[in-house]
Structures are given as C-alpha cells and as structure tokens.
Amino acid sequence: MLDLNESLKNAGKKLRSLMGKDVEIEIVTTSDGALVKAGPGQMDQVLVNLAMNARDAMAGVGRFILETSVVELDENSPHRRSQQSAHPHSASAPSHFAGVCCLLKVRCKFLLGRDSLIF
C-alpha cells in the first residue's frame, strides 16, 4: 500500500521542474489516510504523465491542481466504474468497486492573459 498524499508531496519538486516556470502547481491532500494499491514507481509515472498532458494542454501557462480525498462508493455513487468494462477478459472480477476509496482529482486552469482564468 502506498500513501498517495506522501507520493504527491514527494513528486512536487520533480513536477515543478517538468512543468516550467509559468505553470503553478497546487497540491491539496486529505487529512484522512490516502492509501492506494500501487508501487511508488507506478504512481510517479502516472503523475508525470498527467503533468505532461496538462502542460501541453495549457501551452505551458496556467495552474495544475492535484487533490486527494477519501470517498465511500456504493452502487449509486457517481464515481462508480464497472470493472468489467475496465477488464473485459477478467471473469472473476466483481461488477463494481465499492467501499472506501482514495480519489485523485486532477484539474488544469488555463491562463489566457495575466488576469484571465478559464475554469
């Protein structure tokens, strides 16, 4: 198990150098435990890929926001995802994820000019 909050804090310096001086990085972590089933290398690669995609979409100017939260998912949750669609060849997979989960929210805000922000 990996603490996603710690991963984000540790990756902050690397992401800042990759994003460039005109992209502000904001990291907001939950006070609850944010444990995920992932290795540190896997999570670093995910974060770098998200950052590079965001940087390219923002044309190198804007704000990149990473936020963790802990949510409880049930069959009526808007964040619920069918695992069958994610893993169509897995016959033993449950039909959905349920229970307490860690959510990583990734947002970009694009800066058009010095004062203009598009949400």
C-alpha positions as CSV (number, residue, x, y, z in Angstrom):
1,M,0.0,0.0,0.0
2,L,1.2,3.5,-0.9
3,D,0.3,6.7,0.8
4,L,-0.9,8.9,-2.1
5,N,-0.5,12.1,-0.1
6,E,3.2,11.4,0.5
7,S,3.6,10.5,-3.1
8,L,2.2,13.8,-4.2
9,K,4.3,15.8,-1.8
10,N,7.5,13.9,-2.9
11,A,6.7,14.3,-6.6
12,G,6.1,18.0,-6.2
13,K,9.7,19.1,-6.9
14,K,10.0,16.9,-9.9
15,L,6.7,18.1,-11.3
16,R,7.6,21.7,-10.8
17,S,10.8,21.3,-12.9
18,L,8.9,19.4,-15.6
19,M,6.1,21.9,-15.8
20,G,8.1,25.0,-16.3
21,K,8.2,28.4,-14.5
22,D,4.8,29.6,-15.9
23,V,2.8,26.7,-14.5
24,E,1.8,26.9,-10.9
25,I,1.4,23.6,-9.1
26,E,-1.1,23.2,-6.3
27,I,-1.2,20.0,-4.2
28,V,-4.1,19.6,-1.8
29,T,-4.1,16.5,0.4
30,T,-6.8,15.0,2.6
31,S,-6.2,14.7,6.3
32,D,-7.6,11.1,6.1
33,G,-5.3,8.3,5.1
34,A,-5.0,8.1,1.3
35,L,-3.7,4.6,0.8
36,V,-3.7,3.0,-2.7
37,K,-2.6,-0.3,-4.2
38,A,0.3,0.9,-6.3
39,G,4.1,1.0,-6.3
40,P,6.0,4.2,-5.9
41,G,7.4,3.9,-9.4
42,Q,3.9,3.3,-10.9
43,M,2.5,6.4,-9.1
44,D,5.4,8.6,-10.2
45,Q,4.9,7.6,-13.8
46,V,1.1,8.3,-13.6
47,L,1.8,11.8,-12.0
48,V,4.5,12.6,-14.6
49,N,2.1,11.6,-17.5
50,L,-0.7,13.7,-16.1
51,A,1.6,16.6,-15.6
52,M,3.0,16.4,-19.2
53,N,-0.5,16.2,-20.7
54,A,-1.7,19.1,-18.6
55,R,1.4,21.2,-19.5
56,D,0.8,20.5,-23.2
57,A,-2.9,21.4,-23.0
58,M,-2.1,24.6,-21.2
59,A,0.6,25.6,-23.7
60,G,3.0,26.0,-20.7
61,V,1.0,28.6,-18.8
62,G,-1.6,28.0,-16.1
63,R,-2.3,26.1,-12.9
64,F,-2.1,22.3,-12.4
65,I,-4.0,21.1,-9.3
66,L,-3.8,17.7,-7.7
67,E,-6.2,16.9,-4.9
68,T,-6.7,13.8,-2.8
69,S,-9.9,12.9,-0.9
70,V,-11.3,9.7,0.6
71,V,-14.8,8.8,-0.6
72,E,-17.2,5.9,0.0
73,L,-18.5,4.3,-3.1
74,D,-21.7,2.3,-3.4
75,E,-23.9,1.2,-6.3
76,N,-25.4,4.7,-6.6
77,S,-22.1,6.6,-6.4
78,P,-21.4,8.9,-9.4
79,H,-17.7,7.8,-9.3
80,R,-18.6,4.1,-9.6
81,R,-17.0,2.4,-12.6
82,S,-17.7,-1.0,-13.9
83,Q,-14.7,-3.2,-13.6
84,Q,-16.0,-5.4,-16.3
85,S,-15.6,-2.5,-18.8
86,A,-12.1,-1.8,-17.5
87,H,-11.0,-5.5,-17.6
88,P,-13.3,-7.3,-20.1
89,H,-11.3,-10.5,-20.0
90,S,-11.4,-10.9,-16.2
91,A,-14.2,-13.4,-15.5
92,S,-13.7,-13.3,-11.7
93,A,-13.7,-9.5,-11.3
94,P,-16.5,-8.0,-9.3
95,S,-19.1,-5.9,-11.2
96,H,-18.0,-2.7,-9.5
97,F,-15.8,-1.1,-6.9
98,A,-17.4,-0.4,-3.6
99,G,-16.3,0.7,-0.2
100,V,-13.9,3.4,1.0
101,C,-11.6,4.6,-1.8
102,C,-9.0,7.3,-2.4
103,L,-9.9,9.7,-5.1
104,L,-7.2,11.7,-7.0
105,K,-8.7,14.8,-8.7
106,V,-6.6,16.4,-11.4
107,R,-7.5,19.8,-12.7
108,C,-5.9,22.4,-15.0
109,K,-6.7,26.1,-15.2
110,F,-5.7,27.8,-18.4
111,L,-4.3,31.3,-18.2
112,L,-5.1,33.4,-21.3
113,G,-3.6,36.6,-20.2
114,R,-2.2,37.8,-17.0
115,D,-5.6,38.3,-15.4
116,S,-7.9,35.9,-17.3
117,L,-8.6,32.5,-16.0
118,I,-10.8,29.9,-17.7
119,F,-12.3,27.2,-15.5
